Structure formats: C-alpha cells, structure tokens
C-alpha cells in the first residue's frame, strides 16, 4: 500500500468517527451554554491538559484571545494554564505535578469562570485535582475526553466523551469541535 493510500485510509477512518460523533452532539449544548454564560458575565475561560492535550488547550485559548475569525472583534478572556513554565515547574517542584493546574486556578479563577480540561484517558491526576479545585472555587468544569471518559467524566459538570481509543483521532476531533464552539462564541461576543 502506498503512503498516499495509507493517508487516505486514515482520513476515511477519522471521517467515519467524526460522523459517529456528530450523530450524538447533545452534551455540546450544555458546554456551549456554560461557556456563553461565563463570557456574558465577564468571566474567564481556563484551559488545561497534558502532552498533546496541553497543545490543544493552548491553541483554543489563543483562538479566544487573538480571535478565531478576523474582523476587529474584541478579544475574549481565555487563559491556557499550560503556558507559564515558571508557575508549572514551581508548583510541580513544591507541591507535586498533580497540583500544577489547581495551584494556578486558586490564584487566578473566580466564581463563574469555566475550566475546560482536555484528557484522552480521563484519568490525568493533574486534571482530576484541577476539577476538584475548580468545584471549591465555584468554577464550572468541562472536559473533552476519549475512551470511556475515565474518572473525569463523573467528576466534571459537563463531559464530552469521544468513545474511541485512538488518541490521535480523539485529539483531532476535540480540536475540530472546539473550533466550532469558538466560532459560535466569538461571533456572539466581543463584537
């Protein structure tokens, strides 16, 4: 099989999973509503994840700040908790890696904000601790998950689980879904 054929097969596999996910979008209404309410009330969207999910968190936060679509709209309040290397490494060193996001939330978040977690397993200790910290702060929690959703699915306020074990496809669809959410919200706010 040629490389081009392998790539085409991978895309077909992703498209089939995307179609399956698109047939069950109901949890997305609650996710969008929570994010909309946060932004309408001047709140901040916080994003976090580990590894490739950290990159997704940074990517999506930047879409809100810099703007998903150009046109002079005002930036929206969004922070990726994955980007401050001094805070991350100090928290990991002094409190343990599981505290890296929770510690930043304790300093930056306020009631009515939203924390969006990215985890393909749903069992990331740093995300679980962050979700617990968010709950005590009055911060709404959202998780984009893969596989069976892991522990986070039952821990957060809103979970969207792509029931597939292929991490690459799960992350690709998380990003695609969040781009659609960003398009909706940036069109509504910051005009």
Secondary structure, 3 states (H helix, E strand, C coil): CCHHHHHHHHHHHHHHHHHHHHCCCCHHHHHHHHHHHHHHCCCCEEEEECCHHHHHHHHHHHHHHHHCCCCCCCCCCEEECCCCHHHHHHHHHHHCHHHHHHHHHHHHCCCCCEEEEEECCCCCHHHHHHHHHHHHHCCEEEEEEECCCCCHHHHCCEEEEECCCCHHHHHHHHHHHHHHHHHHHHHHCCC
